[in-house]
Amino acid sequence: MWSFLQKSTSTEPSDDGSLDADAVVRLLQATTDVYRRHQFFRWIQTHLAAFVPHDVLSCGTFEHARRALEFDLFDTVVLGTEVRVEFCDAQSQLIRLVLPAWLGSGQQAVVVRLPNADHALTPLVGPWRALASKGITELLVHGVMRSDQPREIDSFFVFAVIGREQASQTTRSLNLLMPYLHSTYARVRATERESSPFPTAMPRAQTQAHAMPMSARNTPLTQRERQILAWVREGKSNLEIGNGLSISALTVKNHVQNILRKLDASNRTQAVAKATSLGLLGLTGSDSGFADLSGALQGFGPARAADEPKAVR
């Protein structure tokens, strides 16, 4: 069981793929104190980053109520709203690129190069130019399939480093440590859900309504709220939005709070991601945030072979 461990002064895997036993033990011991989001962030920065260096980590989990992957972002750099949405929206071009690559790799950790000047998807349009401007040229991805439904994803993780490539040993490290990353984040999600001020148990009729796509529920954004959210997507502050719309920053703040409540979002980035996936901002997107990935999930292969990105390691 512990054959992948060895005594070493380095956390990097050796040629046979083994890891430093002491560092792994410290990582595992630290997981026992991780129950909340801020604790998880400290754990990935203090322990996981020693094996899987990253500046950005997007964690996706399958939400049964919505039948969708929902993402949470942990970063140590300033990304900008457009790039953040790519990491947080299950229907973004970024997720649509890397998810089929992982499924096609046999569900092993894989590094995926993003489109560049030499790529068939040129000229650079959509998010690729924004990602390149941040120094993100490739992504390391891995996940876990549901044990009771082996053709459905339970969790999916996207790692990015700024201005450099992943080390060749990193994929091996992530393959070995994936069960611990998955279980630790699952515990955090469960704890955060249990401590939510919103009730977890709902009458059957309400549960059915909650499971419906948000655009089908009676929670539409007003025209002014969509207008403000479009400015939020551009990274504008409340003051800048207020100046542009000739209203006060406090009024903008109140509108933003209403938007978060209607979209059941915890922050502005999540609100933009949800609104984008629902097509509320005039962009393409599905209602489910998961159904459009069915082609990639079918038979564990990419929906369109011609668009399959190349896994470089």
N, C-alpha and C positions, 0 to 999 in steps of 0.2 A: 504493500500500500504506500509506503513511504520511500520507494525506490528512487523517486525523482529528487530526493534530497541528498545533499552532500555537505560536508564541512568545507567552508570556503570563506575567504575574506571579501568576496565580491558577491553582489546580488545578481549579477548577470549569469545566465545559464552557461554551463561548460559545453564542450563539444557534444557530449552525450545528452544534453538537454536538461541536466539536473540543476537544481537551484541551491543556494546557500541555505542550509538547514536552520541556522540561527535566525536569519532574516525572515524566513517563512514562518517560523514559530512565533516571532514577534508580531507578524501580520495577523496570524490566526488568533493569537491571544487578544489583540486589539479589537477584533470584531465583536467580542463579547460586550464591549462598551458602546456599540454603535446601534442606536435606536431612532435617532432623529436626523433630519436632513443635514444640520450643521455638523453633527458628529461624523456622518458619512463623508462630507466634504473634507474634514480634517483627516479621516482615515485614508482616503484615496491620495491625498497630498503627502501625507507622512509615510505611509507604508506601501500602498499599491504603486505609486509613482516611482519607487525604487526599482521595480521590475518592469513596469509599463509606463515609461515617461510620457507625459501629455500636458498640454496647456488647456485643452478642452475635452470634456467628457459629456456626451449626451446619453442618458439612460432611458430606454424605452421599455414599458411594461404593457402587457395585454390587459385592458380593462373589459371585464365581462359585460358590464351594463351597456357599454357603447359598442362592443365587439370591435374594438379599435386599439391600436398601439398609441399610447400617450407618452410623451417624452419630457424629461426634466434635464435642464442644462446646468453643468458645473464648469465654470471657467475662471481663469486667472488673468485674462487679457480682455481688452476692450474690443468687442467684435462688431458692434453696429447692429441695428435692428434687422437688416436684410439677411445678414449671415446668421444671426441668432435664430431667425424663423426657419432657415434651412435645416438647422439642427433640431428644431423642436416640432416641426410639422411632419406628420406621418406621410403626407402627400407631396412633400417638397421634392424637387428634382434631385437633391442630394440623397435623401433616403431611398428614392426610387432607383438611384444608381447603385448604392452600396448593398442594399438588401438582396437583390438577385445575385450579386457577386458572392455574398456569403452563402446563400443557399446553394449556389452552383459549386462552391468549394468543398461540399460535403460537410458543411456546418463546422468548419475549422476556422480559427483565427486567420484573417487574410488582410493584406494591405491592398487598397484600391487606389490607383492613381486617378486624380481628377482631370477633366478635360483641359487641354492646354493648346498652344498654337499648333502642335503637331497632331492633334486629336481629330477624329472624324467628325466630331460635333462642333467644330469651328465654323464660323467665327465665334469667339467667346460671347455668349449672350446669357441672359438670365443671371443666375447666382455665381457662375463660374468666374467671371471677372472680379466680383466682389470678394470671393474666397481667395483668389490668387493675390489680390491686393493686400490681404491679411497674411500672406505667406503660407497659406494652407494649400499644399499641392497633392497630398495623399492622406488617406484615412485608414486607420486600423479598426476593423470591425469584428465582432463576435457576438454570439447570443446563445440562448437555450430554448429548445423546443419544449412544449408542454408534455409532461409525462403521460397524461391521460388522452391527449390529442396530439400524436406525434407529427401531424401536419400543420400545427398551429404554433406560432411563436409565443413563448412565455416572456422572454426578455431579450433585449437587443441593445448593444453598447457600441458607441462610435467614439473613437479616440482621435484627436488631432494634435499635432505639434506644430509650432510656428517656425517657419523659416528653415526647416531641416527635415530629413527623412527619418523614418523609423529604423532603429537598429535591426539587423537581421535576426537577432536572438529574441526580439520582443514578441513575435508571434508565438514562439514556443513557450515563453513565460505566460502569456495570456491563456494559451490552451491549458496549461497546468493549473492556473489560478482561477479560471472561469467559474467553477462551482462555488468558490468562496465569494467572489464578486456578486454572483447571482443571488445567493442566499442572503448575503448581507443587505443588498439593496431591497430585496423582497421584504425583509424584516422592517426596514425603514419605511417602506410604503405602507405596510400593515399598521405600524405604529402611528404614522401620520394620519392614516385614515380613521383609526379608532379615536384619536384625539381631536378630530375635526369637530367644530361646533355644530355641523349639520348632522341630522339624524341618519343613521346607517340603515335603519329598517323603515320601509315605507309600505303603505297599503298596496295591494296588487295593482290597482288601476294606476297609482302614481308610479309604481315600478315600471309598468309597461310604457308609460309616457316618458320616463327618464331614459329608457332604452332606445327610444326613437331618435333619429338624427335631430340635432338641435334646430336645423333649419325647418323641420317639420313641426316643431313645437311652437307654442304661442309666446315666443320670447324674441321678437324681432328687434333689431337695432333701428332707432330712428335715423332719418337722413342726416341729422346733425351728428349723431353718435358715430355713424359710418364715416362721416367727413373727418371727425376728430381722430378716429382710429387710423384712418389713412395717413394722417400727419404723424401719428405715433409710430406707424410703420416706417416712416422716413427718419425716425430718430429725433423728432422735434420735442422740445421741452414744453411744459404747460404754458410757460410765458411766451414762447415763440408761437405756439398754436393760438394762444389768445390774441396776440398781436396780429396774426394773419387773419383771424376771424372777427376781429374787433370786439372781443369779449374779454372778461377778466380771467386771469390765471386760475382764480378760485372756481369760477364757473367751469372752466375746462377740467379742473380736478374733480368736480362733482359729476361731470359727464363721464369721466374715466372710471370713477367708482361705480356708476350705473352700468357701464359696459362690462366691467369685471364681474358684477353680480349677475347680469343677464347671461354671460358666457360661462359662468362658473369657473372663472380663471383667477389664479392667485397673484398674477402680476401682469404687467403690460405686454411683455414678450409672449407669454402664454395666450393672452387675449388675441394678439395679432395672429399667432399661429392657428388658433381655433377659427378665427374669422376667415382667414385665408383658406383653410381646408373646407369651410362651409360655403365658400364663394360669396361671402358677404362684402368683400372689398372689390368686387368686379374682376377677380382673378379666377383661374380654373381651379377646381377642387371638387372632391366628392363630399357627400353628406356623412359618410361613415368614417372616413379617415382610415379605413382598413380594406373595404371592398375592392378598391382599385388595385390593391396589391395581390388580389386573388390569382392573377395570372402568374405572378412570381412564386406564389406559394404552391400552385398546382404542380404536383410532382417534383417539388423542390428545384425548379428550374426557372430561369428568367423568362418573363413574359414574351420578350422579343429577342431572339438570339442575336440579331444584328446589332442591338443596342447594348449587348452585354459588355461591361467594362472588363479590362484585363486585370486579373489579380497578379500582382508582381512578386509576392512572396507568400 
